[in-house]
Amino acid sequence: MNRYLALLLVLLLLTPSIKLSTAKEVNIVIFKGRILPQERLIIGNYTITVEFGIDNFPYVIVSNGTSKLVIERAEFGASITIENLSITIGSYNARKGLFIVASWSSEGEKHVAKVGRYFEGFEVITVTNSSVTLKRGITTIEVPKDKLILYGRYGIRYSNGTIFLYKLPSVEVKKKEERELVVFYPYSEVTTEVNRSIMLPLTIFNNGTETVNVTFSVVNAPKDWDVKFYYQGIEIKKLKLREKESITLQLKVLPSSAGSHVVKFSINGDIYSFYVNVVQPKMEALKITAPILVQEAEAGSKVTFSVLLSAGEDSVISMDVREPRDWKACILVDGVRAQEIYLRRGETKVVNLILEIPRNASLGYYESKISFTVRKSNGEVIKNETITLGVNIYKTYKGQKATLKLILVDDTGSPVPKALVKVGNESYATDSTGTLEVEMNPGKYVITIEKEGYETKKEEVELGDGEKKELKLLLVREPYYFNVEAQSDIYPIVMEGLSRPFTIVIENLGKSDDEYKLEIRGIPENWNAFFTESAEGNIEVTKVKVKSGETKTVYLKVYPSLNAMPGTYNATITVISSSGIKKEIPVKIKLIGSYNMNVNLLNYRLTITAGEEKTAMMDIFNFGNAPLTNLKITVKGPQGWDVKVDPSQIPSLSPKGRERVTITVKVPEGTPAGDYRVQITVKADQAEWQDTLRVVVRQRSTSTYIGVLILIISFALVLFMMRRIGRR
């Protein structure tokens, strides 16, 4: 029984974490600092903000999600308590914000402070009377006795062998989110006449970080009034606004009754309003209003003057423009060029004068005049009026060079690189993207563009002073044209080996499908060569069909004759289209021979008496199909030996040939008996061989007898010494 109790006690001690019990609930300060009105203090699920009331005094607002839980006037010393959260309010500084102390009430957990224990991801590393050391991940935390330590979302205290762990909420200060859509209109009250429409500007800015769908609707307007939203003359109810983009709309209001009324409209659910004071109109044949009379512009730009026409009765209005010399002018009404318009009584129309300023206009002030002639339906002229509009040129390009940028594409939209471009007396070429950019003097030019396989194109262009003009031109492909590319200008073939076929790619650059004839010239007569459509296949083809805009790969296979010698052979591949266009590709067929040197040492062992000389024979064979060149035979014996080879050099060894070599070895007198090695090396330009010749050296018979006698005397001396020592 005692044994089982002991085992149970050991298991309990080895348990990673043992929570003793809950500790006493304590308040822990989790935030101490200032927050500005444009900031949010987020503690767990609570959000604390500072707002100013209508009394211009700061208020503390505590929210949970969209619900506002507490709104407290930010008086010094005031406090707020919501469940576990307690907030104490300090002083307010206009520049630094409101000082706040936030604490959290947490009921801690008690854990035994023993080395090796785990709880909530913490491991107990060391325990002393004055502190405990914990580890979480790669971080080590030292907790002094009776002192609260904050680590992440935990409070930790150590006392009397117990660790108290308090769980805390996350704390974060964030900037308030700015309003996604900003709507601006400068008017809060406008005045107009009955049946006279007004177009009120309305600017919307997307202050968010994503594209927003914006919806418009009229919430409140008097009955029979026409209130609509317009953008560039088109009625809208919804549009998309990209991030950081602004757009100006027109809110059209056409009142049908007099009086003071409020108009309310909605943009993405937010309500906006303004007052409209409507009075009875004073009849005038034509009222002309030009809000802008003089503009500043740079030469080469376009300027627009908007003129508002209001008709007092049904009438036909003729318009005539007198612009400065060399300028271009037109009148646009609802996006259409116009010289006469018809207006009903009370109708309002915006007329736009478009002035195009030449790039070489001099600096200075220029005037344009618009004359309006108003006629009744019976042709009677009831009013003539002329207005003057001015443009002040503050920047000119007079005398500056122009820049022409050409972008060339073909029928498929692909760029046309390396095209020849002639502009005047100069010639240029497009880059790899089909683009050409060049500086030129202002004037009129005829551009001629040529490229093999494309129809010649001519284009007239006029360049103004300092103008940067971009032209995208289409080059039309010829009906029949092609290009041929080979994998290389060298076709290597290994003799008596497996050689890869030679790849040829035919690209049909014409507009029509085509058929191409394949030929090869220049190879020796007894060789075999043919084309295939597959790298692995052996079915010969002499013609291939390629669709327009596509490529076709064919393969050339060449088989040399058995007696062909290694070397380089010049050949020509010819591709002829059905239209008669011929392309020739020169190719060098490099025949690579195989080299197989075999060396046979007829005797790998020589037995020689010291002071004598002997020879060994060695045969060198060429079993390859190409000659071996510059063979060098070297031998190396022990130091003092006389080792010779004959011949030591062979200029060339033909295929299937053999050369016999004699190796002479002379051993010096007095060489001790034993085994010796002679190193033999045969090295050609194409191959190398190494081996050794074993040489056994023997002594003469007299020396042998003397040696035996010395051994007998030595043995007798040893026996004599052993007997004398043994007696003692």
Secondary structure, DSSP 8 states (H G I E B T S, - for coil): -HHHHHHHHHHHHH-S--EEEEEEEEEEEEEEEEE-TTEEEEETTEEEEEEE-TTS-EEEEEEETTEEEEEEE--TT-EEEETTEEEEEEEEETTTEEEEEEEEEEEEEEEE--TT-EETTEEEEEE-SSEEEEEETTEEEEEEBT--EEETTEEEEEETTEEEEEE---EEEEE----SEEEE-S-SEEEEETT--EEEEEEEEE-SSS-EEEEEEEEE--TT-EEEEEETTEE-SEEEE-TT-EEEEEEEEE--S-EEEEEEEEETTEEEEEEEEEE-----SEEEE-S--EEEEETT-EEEEEEEEEESSSEEEEEEEE--TT-EEEEEETTEE-SEEEE-TT-EEEEEEEEE--TT--SEEEEEEEEEEEE-TTS-EEEEEEEEEEEEEEE--TT--EEEEEEEE-TTS-B-TT-EEEETTEEEE--TTSEEEEEE-SEEEEEEEE-TTB--EEEEEEE-TT-EEEEEEE--B-SS-EEEEES-SEEEEETTS----EEEEEEE-SSS-EEEEEEEE-S-TT-EEEEESSSS----BSEEEE-TT-EEEEEEEEE--TT--SEEEEEEEEEEETTS-EEEEEEEEEEE----EEEEES-SEEEEETT-EEEEEEEEEE-SSS-EEEEEEEEE-STT-EEEEESSEEEEE-TT-EEEEEEEEE--TT--SEEEEEEEEEE-SS-EEEEEEEEEEE--HHHHHHHHHHHHHHHHHHHHHHHHHHH-
